[in-house]
């Protein structure tokens, strides 16, 4: 009989231990097979090609294929290209979303900013940013993007030209030629005729049969100041 009592005690202790383990297991939160991807924010130049949207990140120039979970990127991109859109041009974008497992693609969950590039937000590098008035036009020259982007604001038309190394003395004269465009940039005081800003470079632009004049900003130098 003492042996029977001991066996009963051991059985009760085993059942209590098993019950305790089951309770601990039931309190452990379930785990998923893979943790949800963390949201990140990318800043860069957004453009479109035959395969869709592409973002070149400001931080390192890395290229990401962009899928649009917002349903708004196409319309926002088109607005940012106005009033003189250029096929395939890039605009400045700040997008929040998630990266694919291989880090090559980006799913945009929110468009924080989508706007035209300008000398203050263009982050992938440019040499000169020129503009003129009456008629209004602009020209961005960027070796990093491999293009010269010309916008005729009055005619609401734009065109991209392949970047080619300029003829230059490296100090006061640069001549860019590509396709039907020729831009001659000279160091010298310049006024746009509509503001009190004083620029440090003049521009003579020939495109097709048109001759245009304007002023330019050189990358890495101070922005124009009022006279």
Rosetta blueprint (number, residue, H / E / L):
1 X L
2 X H
3 X H
4 X H
5 X H
6 X H
7 X H
8 X H
9 X H
10 X H
11 X H
12 X H
13 X H
14 X H
15 X H
16 X H
17 X H
18 X H
19 X H
20 X H
21 X H
22 X H
23 X H
24 X H
25 X H
26 X H
27 X H
28 X L
29 X L
30 X L
31 X L
32 X L
33 X L
34 X L
35 X L
36 X L
37 X L
38 X L
39 X L
40 X E
41 X E
42 X E
43 X E
44 X E
45 X E
46 X E
47 X E
48 X E
49 X E
50 X L
51 X L
52 X E
53 X E
54 X E
55 X E
56 X E
57 X E
58 X L
59 X L
60 X L
61 X L
62 X L
63 X E
64 X E
65 X E
66 X E
67 X E
68 X E
69 X L
70 X L
71 X L
72 X L
73 X H
74 X H
75 X H
76 X H
77 X H
78 X H
79 X H
80 X H
81 X H
82 X L
83 X L
84 X L
85 X L
86 X L
87 X L
88 X L
89 X L
90 X L
91 X E
92 X E
93 X E
94 X E
95 X E
96 X E
97 X E
98 X E
99 X E
100 X L
101 X L
102 X L
103 X L
104 X L
105 X E
106 X E
107 X E
108 X E
109 X E
110 X E
111 X E
112 X E
113 X E
114 X E
115 X E
116 X L
117 X L
118 X L
119 X L
120 X L
121 X L
122 X L
123 X L
124 X L
125 X L
126 X L
127 X L
128 X E
129 X E
130 X E
131 X E
132 X E
133 X L
134 X L
135 X L
136 X L
137 X E
138 X E
139 X E
140 X E
141 X E
142 X E
143 X L
144 X L
145 X L
146 X L
147 X E
148 X E
149 X E
150 X E
151 X E
152 X E
153 X L
154 X L
155 X L
156 X L
157 X E
158 X E
159 X E
160 X E
161 X E
162 X E
163 X L
164 X L
165 X L
166 X L
167 X E
168 X E
169 X L
170 X L
171 X L
172 X L
173 X E
174 X E
175 X E
176 X E
177 X E
178 X E
179 X L
180 X L
181 X E
182 X E
183 X E
184 X E
185 X E
186 X E
187 X E
188 X E
189 X E
190 X E
191 X E
192 X L
193 X L
194 X L
195 X L
196 X L
197 X E
198 X E
199 X E
200 X E
201 X E
202 X E
203 X E
204 X E
205 X E
206 X E
207 X E
208 X L
209 X L
210 X E
211 X E
212 X E
213 X E
214 X E
215 X E
216 X E
217 X E
218 X E
219 X L
220 X L
221 X L
222 X L
223 X L
224 X L
225 X E
226 X E
227 X L
